[in-house]
Amino acid sequence: MLSATGWGVLFSGVALTGAGYGLGYSEALVLGSACLLAVVVAVVWTAPRTELTARRRIAPRKVSRGDDADGVVTLVNTGRGTRRGLRATDLCGGVPLGVDVPVLSPGEEHEVRYALPTERRGRIPVGPLKLERTDPLGLSRRVRSYGSVDTLVVRPRVCLLPVLPSGKAHHVEGPTSDTADDGSLTFHALREYVLGDDLRRVHWRSTARTGTLMVRQMVDVSLPHTTIVLDSRPAAYQDEDDFELAVDTAASIGYAAARSNFPVHLVCETGAILHTDGSGNDADAVLDRLALLGQSTRDSLAAAFDELEQARGGGSLIVVTGTADTSGLTALGRVRRRFDRAVLLRVGAGAGTDPGVAGPGPSGAGAGGPRTGGGTGGLAEATAVAADVPQMHITSLRALLAGWRWEAVR
C-alpha cells in the first residue's frame, strides 16, 4: 500500500511524464519517469510477505499508578532472507507506540522493549501489535497484525500502613483460618460439611433431620472490620489529581487491612464497591477493583451513609473525601455511633493549609485541617462533624503515612 508520500510521488510522476510528452520537455519526462520508477521499486520492495513470528507480552501486567511497565516484543526471522525496514507499532489505550526494528538475519531473534503509559488508573487495552515494512524512501508500506489485544491493569498507588485498631480486643496474631470471619467465638450459622472441617463442629441433630452432614460455622466478632467510604464525586475535589490521591488513600487503607486478612467493606455514594471476608487474595482484589473506579454524577455523599445503615456495624469507619464540596457529609452523624471509631480524611491542597504532612492535632482535627469550605457548605459541614470525628488533611501519601501512624496509636 502506498503511503501519502508515495501517492504524491505517483501523481507527480504522472503529471511530469504527461507534460514532458505533450510539451516536449525532456527534463520533465526524465524526472517523471524517475518518480514512477521509484514508486514501482517501492511496491516491489514491500510486496513479499514478511516471514516473521512475533510475540508480545506485558511486563508486568499489573502495576501501581506511575510505575514502569513495558511492552516486550520478541521477533524471529523465520525466512531465508535478511529483513530490513521494519517498524513495530502497538496501540496502548488507543495511542500508537512505535519502535524501529533492527536488521534481522535469517533465524535471528531480537527483543524490542517500549514503555507503556501508566499515569492513570484503569484497564488499558494493548494491541494488536502491527509490524510495518517500508521501503528506504518511505513510498510504500505493508502492515501485518500479530496476536490479539492484551490488557495492562494500572492500580492505585499505595503506601504500607498499620491496621487501625477498632477499639475491641482482637487476636494479636490475626485470624488463624482461611477466612477472616471464621473463628471460634460465636455461632453464626449451619452449613454443609466440607473436607477439612473440624468434626467437633458437626451438629448431629440437623444432620439427622436433613440427611446431610451439617457443621456449625463460628465467627470471630472481635476481628477488626474496616469500612471505607470513598467520595467519588468530581465536585468534592479541586482537580482530578486530588481525586486520584483520594483513591490512593482508600486503596492504602483497604490494602493494609486486607493484607492482614481482615474484612474490608468499600462503599461510595453510588453503592457498594467491594466487600471482602479476609481471604488470602483480598489485598489484590481491593487494588484491582479500585483500579476501575471512576467518578460518579451524584450531587451528595449522603447515599453512601444510607448504604451503611443497612450494613454491619462495628470496627473502623474511614471517610475519604475532598476539600471542595462536602454535600451530604453531615449524614455521617447518623452512622457514627454504629462503629467503634471513625476518621474523616480530607484529601487535597485546597483547604487553606500549608503543604506537607498534615496529621491529626490535639483537638482531633487535622493539624493542617480544613479552614475554608472550598464548596457549598464545605466549612459548615466539616465543622459539624469535627467535634465528634477526628479529621486528617491529606496532601500526599507521605502525609497519609505520618497521620495514620499517629491515629493508630492515639
Backbone torsions as a table, in degrees:
resi	resn	phi	psi	omega
1	MET	NA	134.3	179.9
2	LEU	-74.2	143.2	173.3
3	SER	-82.9	177.1	178.2
4	ALA	-60.3	-38.9	177.1
5	THR	-65.0	-39.5	179.3
6	GLY	-62.2	-43.5	177.7
7	TRP	-63.7	-38.0	178.4
8	GLY	-63.9	-42.6	178.5
9	VAL	-65.9	-38.8	179.3
10	LEU	-62.7	-48.4	179.6
11	PHE	-64.0	-39.3	178.5
12	SER	-64.6	-40.1	179.2
13	GLY	-63.3	-42.9	179.1
14	VAL	-63.4	-43.7	-178.7
15	ALA	-65.4	-44.2	-179.4
16	LEU	-67.0	-39.9	178.9
17	THR	-64.5	-43.4	178.2
18	GLY	-63.3	-42.7	178.4
19	ALA	-65.0	-38.0	-179.7
20	GLY	-64.9	-42.7	177.2
21	TYR	-68.4	-46.5	-173.4
22	GLY	-71.3	-36.9	-174.7
23	LEU	-104.0	-5.4	176.9
24	GLY	78.1	24.2	176.9
25	TYR	-92.2	108.5	-178.0
26	SER	-68.6	-34.0	179.4
27	GLU	-62.1	-43.3	178.6
28	ALA	-65.1	-37.4	179.3
29	LEU	-64.4	-42.8	179.7
30	VAL	-66.1	-43.3	-179.3
31	LEU	-65.8	-41.7	178.4
32	GLY	-64.2	-40.9	178.5
33	SER	-65.0	-36.7	177.7
34	ALA	-64.6	-39.7	177.9
35	CYS	-63.5	-45.6	-179.9
36	LEU	-65.1	-38.9	178.7
37	LEU	-64.6	-39.0	179.1
38	ALA	-63.0	-39.3	178.8
39	VAL	-65.7	-42.8	180.0
40	VAL	-62.4	-45.0	179.7
41	VAL	-62.6	-39.7	179.8
42	ALA	-63.3	-41.9	179.3
43	VAL	-65.7	-42.8	178.8
44	VAL	-63.8	-36.8	-179.0
45	TRP	-61.3	-42.3	-174.8
46	THR	-96.1	-3.6	-175.2
47	ALA	-67.2	-40.5	-176.6
48	PRO	-61.8	142.9	178.7
49	ARG	-68.5	131.3	-179.3
50	THR	-74.0	119.3	-179.3
51	GLU	-92.5	86.6	-178.0
52	LEU	-138.1	151.1	165.8
53	THR	-112.8	140.8	-177.5
54	ALA	-135.8	132.4	176.4
55	ARG	-128.7	130.8	178.7
56	ARG	-116.9	136.2	173.9
57	ARG	-134.3	157.9	179.0
58	ILE	-108.6	128.3	-176.6
59	ALA	-130.6	112.8	-11.3
60	PRO	-84.5	169.3	-178.3
61	ARG	-77.8	-26.1	179.0
62	LYS	-125.4	126.4	-179.6
63	VAL	-136.4	159.6	171.8
64	SER	-80.2	153.8	-178.4
65	ARG	-56.5	127.3	179.3
66	GLY	91.4	-12.2	178.7
67	ASP	-80.4	166.1	-176.3
68	ASP	-78.9	137.7	171.6
69	ALA	-142.2	137.1	-176.1
70	ASP	-122.0	145.6	164.4
71	GLY	-92.0	128.6	-177.1
72	VAL	-119.1	116.2	-179.0
73	VAL	-110.7	124.7	176.6
74	THR	-104.9	119.8	-178.1
75	LEU	-112.0	136.0	177.2
76	VAL	-129.5	125.1	177.2
77	ASN	-81.5	104.2	-178.9
78	THR	-92.3	-0.3	-179.8
79	GLY	-90.0	-176.5	-178.6
80	ARG	-97.7	-10.8	-179.3
81	GLY	-108.4	162.8	177.2
82	THR	-76.5	137.2	-178.1
83	ARG	-105.9	125.3	178.9
84	ARG	-127.0	163.8	173.3
85	GLY	69.7	31.9	-179.8
86	LEU	-97.1	145.2	175.6
87	ARG	-139.4	128.2	178.9
88	ALA	-95.0	134.1	179.3
89	THR	-130.0	126.6	178.5
90	ASP	-121.6	142.4	176.0
91	LEU	-96.0	127.5	177.3
92	CYS	-124.5	105.5	-176.3
93	GLY	63.0	30.6	-179.7
94	GLY	86.4	-5.1	-179.6
95	VAL	-100.2	123.5	-179.5
96	PRO	-73.1	134.2	175.7
97	LEU	-120.1	116.9	-175.3
98	GLY	-112.8	146.6	176.6
99	VAL	-147.0	138.5	-179.7
100	ASP	-77.7	143.0	179.1
101	VAL	-105.0	130.6	179.8
102	PRO	-70.2	173.5	178.9
103	VAL	-62.7	131.9	-178.4
104	LEU	-113.7	120.2	175.8
105	SER	-79.0	162.7	178.6
106	PRO	-55.5	129.4	179.7
107	GLY	79.0	-3.1	-176.8
108	GLU	-77.8	144.4	177.1
109	GLU	-115.7	137.0	-178.9
110	HIS	-139.9	141.9	-179.7
111	GLU	-111.2	129.5	-179.7
112	VAL	-115.3	131.2	179.5
113	ARG	-120.1	144.9	176.5
114	TYR	-149.6	146.1	-176.1
115	ALA	-77.5	140.1	176.2
116	LEU	-103.5	143.8	-179.5
117	PRO	-71.9	132.7	-179.2
118	THR	-131.7	27.1	-176.4
119	GLU	-73.1	-26.6	-177.2
120	ARG	-122.8	148.8	178.8
121	ARG	-69.0	163.5	171.9
122	GLY	133.7	176.5	172.6
123	ARG	-95.3	111.5	-173.4
124	ILE	-104.5	117.4	177.7
125	PRO	-70.6	136.5	179.7
126	VAL	-124.8	120.2	178.2
127	GLY	115.8	-178.4	0.0
128	PRO	-74.4	155.6	178.0
129	LEU	-74.8	135.3	178.4
130	LYS	-125.2	134.6	174.0
131	LEU	-106.8	125.5	-176.8
132	GLU	-114.1	125.2	177.0
133	ARG	-107.8	126.4	-178.6
134	THR	-126.1	159.3	175.6
135	ASP	-82.7	166.8	-177.1
136	PRO	-59.6	-27.7	-179.7
137	LEU	-91.3	-6.5	179.0
138	GLY	72.6	27.8	-178.0
139	LEU	-88.9	-29.5	-177.4
140	SER	-135.4	153.8	178.2
141	ARG	-148.1	155.2	174.9
142	ARG	-131.2	126.9	-174.8
143	VAL	-115.2	134.1	177.6
144	ARG	-133.0	135.3	-179.5
145	SER	-93.0	144.4	179.3
146	TYR	-128.7	135.7	173.4
147	GLY	71.1	-165.5	-176.8
148	SER	-125.6	-173.7	-179.4
149	VAL	-79.7	129.8	175.7
150	ASP	-106.5	176.8	-175.7
151	THR	-132.6	131.6	171.6
152	LEU	-107.3	125.8	179.2
153	VAL	-102.1	117.8	177.8
154	VAL	-102.5	112.4	-176.6
155	ARG	-92.6	168.1	173.4
156	PRO	-66.2	154.7	172.4
157	ARG	-76.3	145.3	179.3
158	VAL	-133.3	153.1	167.6
159	CYS	-119.2	149.2	-175.1
160	LEU	-77.9	118.0	-177.3
161	LEU	-116.5	155.4	170.5
162	PRO	-76.0	156.6	175.4
163	VAL	-74.2	131.4	-178.1
164	LEU	-75.1	120.0	177.9
165	PRO	-59.8	142.0	-175.3
166	SER	-97.2	0.4	178.6
167	GLY	97.4	-8.1	176.3
168	LYS	-109.2	150.3	176.1
169	ALA	-66.4	139.0	177.9
170	HIS	-142.9	165.3	-178.0
171	HIS	-63.3	126.3	-177.1
172	VAL	-68.3	-20.5	179.6
173	GLU	-97.5	7.0	179.3
174	GLY	78.6	-175.2	-178.8
175	PRO	-66.4	147.3	-176.4
176	THR	-105.1	4.1	-178.9
177	SER	-122.4	-175.5	-175.6
178	ASP	-72.1	-21.3	179.3
179	THR	-125.0	145.1	-173.1
180	ALA	-65.3	-31.1	-175.7
181	ASP	-84.9	-14.5	-176.8
182	ASP	-81.9	123.0	-176.3
183	GLY	-151.6	-148.4	-174.8
184	SER	-138.5	18.0	-172.2
185	LEU	-98.7	-46.6	-170.6
186	THR	-132.0	136.2	176.5
187	PHE	-69.0	135.8	-178.1
188	HIS	-115.8	-50.5	-176.8
189	ALA	-167.1	170.9	172.7
190	LEU	-103.0	142.4	176.9
191	ARG	-146.6	168.1	179.9
192	GLU	-69.9	148.0	179.1
193	TYR	-68.5	137.7	172.1
194	VAL	-125.1	153.8	-176.4
195	LEU	-56.3	127.3	-179.6
196	GLY	106.5	-13.2	178.2
197	ASP	-65.5	148.0	177.1
198	ASP	-69.8	122.0	-178.2
199	LEU	-66.3	-17.5	177.4
200	ARG	-69.6	-14.8	179.2
201	ARG	-93.5	2.7	179.2
202	VAL	-63.6	130.9	176.5
203	HIS	-99.7	100.9	-169.6
204	TRP	-69.6	-34.4	179.6
205	ARG	-62.7	-46.5	178.9
206	SER	-67.3	-33.6	177.7
207	THR	-64.0	-42.7	179.4
208	ALA	-67.8	-34.8	-176.9
209	ARG	-75.1	-38.2	-175.6
210	THR	-95.7	-18.4	-176.2
211	GLY	77.9	5.6	178.9
212	THR	-122.8	137.5	-178.7
213	LEU	-65.6	117.0	-177.3
214	MET	-113.3	143.1	179.1
215	VAL	-126.8	156.1	175.6
216	ARG	-80.4	133.2	173.2
217	GLN	-98.7	119.7	-177.4
218	MET	-104.0	144.0	179.5
219	VAL	-121.9	148.0	176.5
220	ASP	-102.5	97.3	-174.2
221	VAL	-74.3	-7.2	-179.5
222	SER	-87.1	-7.5	179.6
223	LEU	-64.9	140.1	-178.5
224	PRO	-66.2	121.2	173.4
225	HIS	-100.5	135.1	179.8
226	THR	-115.7	120.7	176.3
227	THR	-110.9	125.0	-176.7
228	ILE	-118.0	124.1	173.4
229	VAL	-104.0	116.3	-179.1
230	LEU	-109.1	119.1	177.6
231	ASP	-78.7	114.4	-177.9
232	SER	-108.2	18.4	179.1
233	ARG	-81.5	132.4	178.1
234	PRO	-59.1	-33.0	-177.4
235	ALA	-66.8	-18.6	-177.8
236	ALA	-77.6	-12.1	-173.0
237	TYR	-123.5	150.1	179.6
238	GLN	-68.7	-35.4	179.0
239	ASP	-156.7	178.5	-176.3
240	GLU	-68.0	-30.5	178.4
241	ASP	-64.0	-36.7	177.0
242	ASP	-64.6	-38.3	177.4
243	PHE	-64.6	-41.9	177.9
244	GLU	-62.2	-38.7	177.2
245	LEU	-65.4	-36.0	177.0
246	ALA	-64.4	-41.7	177.2
247	VAL	-64.5	-41.3	176.6
248	ASP	-60.2	-39.5	-179.9
249	THR	-64.9	-48.7	178.7
250	ALA	-62.8	-38.4	179.3
251	ALA	-65.3	-40.1	179.8
252	SER	-63.5	-42.2	-179.6
253	ILE	-68.5	-46.9	179.4
254	GLY	-64.9	-38.3	179.7
255	TYR	-64.8	-39.3	-179.7
256	ALA	-61.7	-43.3	-179.5
257	ALA	-70.8	-45.2	-177.7
258	ALA	-66.9	-35.1	179.0
259	ARG	-64.0	-27.6	177.0
260	SER	-90.5	10.0	179.2
261	ASN	63.3	40.0	174.4
262	PHE	-110.9	148.2	-177.2
263	PRO	-65.3	144.8	179.0
264	VAL	-132.9	135.8	177.0
265	HIS	-125.0	116.6	-178.4
266	LEU	-110.1	127.1	178.5
267	VAL	-136.4	159.5	170.2
268	CYS	-139.3	-174.1	-174.6
269	GLU	-69.0	-15.1	177.8
270	THR	-92.8	-4.1	178.9
271	GLY	131.3	-168.0	-178.0
272	ALA	-69.6	137.6	175.6
273	ILE	-95.3	-47.8	-176.6
274	LEU	-163.4	143.1	172.1
275	HIS	-131.5	124.6	178.8
276	THR	-114.3	154.0	-177.4
277	ASP	-108.3	6.3	178.1
278	GLY	95.7	18.0	179.2
279	SER	-78.9	174.6	-169.4
280	GLY	-65.2	-27.4	-175.5
281	ASN	-101.4	14.5	-174.4
282	ASP	-67.4	-34.1	-178.4
283	ALA	-61.1	-44.1	176.8
284	ASP	-66.5	-36.0	-180.0
285	ALA	-63.9	-37.9	178.2
286	VAL	-61.9	-47.4	-178.4
287	LEU	-68.2	-40.4	-179.6
288	ASP	-64.6	-39.7	-178.7
289	ARG	-70.6	-42.0	179.5
290	LEU	-71.0	-19.8	175.4
291	ALA	-63.5	-25.7	-176.0
292	LEU	-99.2	-3.4	-175.0
293	LEU	-71.0	128.2	174.9
294	GLY	-110.4	-175.9	-179.8
295	GLN	-88.0	146.8	-177.0
296	SER	-97.3	173.9	178.9
297	THR	-109.9	11.8	-179.5
298	ARG	-71.4	153.8	-179.5
299	ASP	-93.1	-17.5	-173.8
300	SER	-140.5	152.6	177.5
301	LEU	-86.4	-6.5	-171.7
302	ALA	-59.2	-32.6	-177.6
303	ALA	-61.8	-28.6	178.3
304	ALA	-65.0	-37.5	179.4
305	PHE	-76.9	-26.7	171.7
306	ASP	-61.5	-38.6	178.0
307	GLU	-62.4	-38.0	-177.1
308	LEU	-72.3	-23.8	179.1
309	GLU	-65.7	-23.3	179.2
310	GLN	-98.6	-7.2	-176.3
311	ALA	-95.3	173.1	178.9
312	ARG	-66.1	136.6	176.6
313	GLY	-92.2	-173.5	-179.6
314	GLY	86.2	163.2	-179.1
315	GLY	80.2	-156.7	-176.3
316	SER	-103.0	139.4	174.7
317	LEU	-114.2	120.5	-179.9
318	ILE	-116.9	122.9	178.4
319	VAL	-109.7	122.1	-179.5
320	VAL	-113.4	116.5	179.8
321	THR	-140.2	-178.4	-177.9
322	GLY	-98.5	-166.9	-178.3
323	THR	-107.8	7.5	179.9
324	ALA	-102.5	-119.6	-176.1
325	ASP	-66.4	127.8	-179.9
326	THR	-117.6	32.0	-179.2
327	SER	-58.8	130.1	178.5
328	GLY	89.7	-2.7	-177.1
329	LEU	-68.8	-27.0	179.6
330	THR	-64.7	-18.4	177.4
331	ALA	-65.5	-14.2	174.6
332	LEU	-56.9	-32.9	-179.7
333	GLY	-61.9	-25.7	-179.3
334	ARG	-70.7	-30.3	-174.4
335	VAL	-111.7	-6.5	-176.3
336	ARG	-54.0	-42.8	-174.6
337	ARG	-72.5	-11.2	-180.0
338	ARG	-81.8	-7.7	-177.1
339	PHE	-118.6	154.7	-178.6
340	ASP	-71.7	-32.7	175.9
341	ARG	-154.3	154.4	-179.7
342	ALA	-139.1	146.5	178.9
343	VAL	-137.8	136.3	177.6
344	LEU	-108.4	122.4	178.1
345	LEU	-109.8	121.8	177.7
346	ARG	-108.7	119.1	-168.3
347	VAL	-104.7	133.2	175.9
348	GLY	126.3	163.4	-178.5
349	ALA	-100.3	16.9	-174.6
350	GLY	-101.7	19.8	-178.0
351	ALA	-102.2	21.5	176.8
352	GLY	73.2	33.3	-178.3
353	THR	-118.6	164.3	175.3
354	ASP	-77.1	143.2	179.0
355	PRO	-67.6	159.1	178.5
356	GLY	119.5	-155.3	-177.0
357	VAL	-79.2	127.2	178.9
358	ALA	-130.0	107.6	-178.6
359	GLY	-113.8	178.5	-179.0
360	PRO	-68.5	141.7	179.8
361	GLY	-99.7	-176.8	-175.7
362	PRO	-61.8	-28.4	-177.3
363	SER	-84.5	-5.6	-178.4
364	GLY	102.4	-22.7	175.3
365	ALA	-82.1	161.5	-179.4
366	GLY	-63.4	145.0	177.2
367	ALA	-61.9	-31.4	171.3
368	GLY	-106.6	35.1	-172.5
369	GLY	-62.4	163.3	-174.4
370	PRO	-64.8	133.5	175.6
371	ARG	-120.6	-8.0	175.1
372	THR	-130.6	154.7	-175.0
373	GLY	-75.4	-45.5	-178.8
374	GLY	70.9	8.7	179.2
375	GLY	177.7	-175.6	-176.7
376	THR	-62.9	115.8	177.7
377	GLY	66.5	19.8	-174.6
378	GLY	-61.1	-55.7	-177.3
379	LEU	-66.9	-41.6	-177.6
380	ALA	-62.7	-43.9	-177.7
381	GLU	-73.5	-35.9	177.3
382	ALA	-65.5	-39.9	179.5
383	THR	-67.9	-33.0	-177.2
384	ALA	-63.6	-29.8	-179.6
385	VAL	-102.9	-8.4	-173.6
386	ALA	-64.7	-34.0	-176.8
387	ALA	-69.3	-23.7	-174.2
388	ASP	-109.3	-23.1	-174.4
389	VAL	-125.8	123.5	175.3
390	PRO	-61.1	143.8	-179.0
391	GLN	-122.8	146.9	171.8
392	MET	-129.3	140.5	175.1
393	HIS	-102.1	119.5	-173.4
394	ILE	-108.5	117.7	176.9
395	THR	-108.5	-9.5	179.6
396	SER	-166.6	168.4	175.3
397	LEU	-65.7	-27.6	175.7
398	ARG	-66.5	-40.2	176.4
399	ALA	-65.2	-38.2	177.6
400	LEU	-61.0	-45.8	-178.5
401	LEU	-61.2	-44.6	-179.3
402	ALA	-66.2	-46.9	-179.7
403	GLY	-67.1	-35.7	-177.7
404	TRP	-69.6	-37.8	176.8
405	ARG	-62.9	-39.4	177.6
406	TRP	-64.9	-43.4	-178.1
407	GLU	-67.0	-34.8	-177.4
408	ALA	-65.6	-26.6	-178.9
409	VAL	-107.1	5.1	-176.2
410	ARG	-71.3	NA	NA
